[in-house]
Amino acid sequence: MGASQQQASLQRRKLVSLGVGLAIGLCSGSVYGFGLISSPLKTLYHMSSKEIDLIYSFGATGQYFGMPAGLVFDSYGPRLTCFIGMILGLFGYFGFGWILHTSGGYPSSFVIGLCFACVGQASTFMYYSALFTNVKLHPATRRGSIVGILAAGCGLSAAFFGLLYEGMMSGSGSEWKSSGGGGHGHRRRLEETAGEAETVTVESTVAMVEVEVDAPSPSPTPEEMMSSSGGGHMESAQFDAGLASEVGVGGSEAGASEISPLVVYLWTAACIMAGAALLGVLFLRLPPATAPPPGAAVAVGDGGADRKRRGKSRRGKAGGVRRTSAAAGVNVSDRTPGVSVGGQVAR
């Protein structure tokens, strides 16, 4: 391969690496968009503000603890670094969604925080592999621009995932968007229906009392009072069970089989991160080590070898003749002063 073909191949590798790095940057900052899902976590899964802050703290700690990613990159290169990021991202987001789906509406904030920490570590592994590879590929005069492009892609990641979230939630119905979750709208609708039913019942009862106001009614027996009270409690329990089933977080069969749009969003984010990391595994390559051309001068410092060579040159004791070692390329002079030895005049 000629020099021109090698130069063209290197330019193509630089462009491909920069494009893959930008895609990885757009998918490696999802931790910054955690505020999008904080409202559904509060309304649907009964989390407090303290629990929400705990989950985000886990994710931020995982994202900013970059020492493991740097060590793996220095030892094994960008391919393994991206692969580890892909595994961590899949585990973190799929675990996050699975815990929400099987928690019955009351998930553990600590376990979710651990999953979100894995998401933060995945972002670091992916971003470092893209950043360091492109820095090594491009010359020093362009590294500032390269770092700026990749950092901008990572900063825009929150906007990218925000658009994805809005698109998925808008397809799930207006009630989900307006309430921050899918169950709150159903809950409000059921409560309104129950209120209308109670109003109709009260109005019919008042009408019956007005009609029978003149007719004396016998007082109810204790058995009748107990049965009436038990029937009211049974109807209330049936309504609560139906409400929990409709909302989908009560632990019933209907609630367990239905996957909320929030869980679908988390699993979609996992697939997107894994796809970007797979691009890094396939296309990110470090530049080959270039050897110096034949005949090129190699700079040698004034180090220990030079000091040893100078130390071997010593002054002869007999007749004041300088004796130079054979390693320096000069023959040892005789004892006659003033005779030229090896092109130099012995003194």
HELIX and SHEET records of a PDB file:
HELIX    1   1 ALA A    3  CYS A   27  1                                  25    
HELIX    2   2 SER A   30  GLY A   33  5                                   4    
HELIX    3   3 GLY A   35  TYR A   45  1                                  11    
HELIX    4   4 SER A   49  TYR A   64  1                                  16    
HELIX    5   5 MET A   67  TYR A   76  1                                  10    
HELIX    6   6 PRO A   78  THR A  102  1                                  25    
HELIX    7   7 SER A  109  LEU A  137  1                                  29    
HELIX    8   8 ALA A  140  ARG A  142  5                                   3    
HELIX    9   9 ARG A  143  GLY A  155  1                                  13    
HELIX   10  10 SER A  157  SER A  170  1                                  14    
HELIX   11  11 SER A  174  SER A  179  1                                   6    
HELIX   12  12 GLY A  182  VAL A  211  1                                  30    
HELIX   13  13 PRO A  222  VAL A  247  1                                  26    
HELIX   14  14 GLU A  253  SER A  257  1                                   5    
HELIX   15  15 PRO A  261  PHE A  283  1                                  23    
HELIX   16  16 GLY A  304  LYS A  312  1                                   9    
HELIX   17  17 ALA A  326  ALA A  328  5                                   3    
SHEET    1   A 2 ARG A 314  ARG A 315  0                                        
SHEET    2   A 2 ARG A 322  ARG A 323 -1                                        
SHEET    1   B 2 SER A 340  VAL A 341  0                                        
SHEET    2   B 2 GLN A 344  VAL A 345 -1                                        
END                                                                             
